[in-house]
Amino acid sequence: YLNESALFGGGPRRIVTPAFKGGHVTAVLGGLEIDLRDSSIGGDKAVVDVFVLWGGVDMIVPEGWNVAVKVLPIFGGAGDETSHPLPTAESPAPQLVITGYAVFGGFEVRNHGKKG
């Protein structure tokens, strides 16, 4: 399980696990970059709850994950820049559901490293 917080600071976090289940991420007046590219979802679905207040959270996920962002932005933003895999009956893509709030801050999830 992921349990990361940043208060007046932050930085990068790399998560490596063969059975990612989800967790919580909090950023208050700080920022986090959560890199899950070397992880696999344990089961069919993982849920991450985020809370951002005057900060930011960037999450990087593997190419094959189906991401659903259900983050409510309040004077902030929430973005999904991932490529969504085509569903197949033989092997459905693992699902990452991201819930929570971005208040005067931002949340973004993508499949690639830094922009630019």
Secondary structure by P-SEA (a helix, b strand, c coil): cbbbbbccbbbbbbbbcccccbbbbbbccbbbbbbcccbbbcccbbbbbbbbcccbbbbbbcccccccccbbbccccccccccccccccccccbbbbbbbbbcccbbbbbcccccc
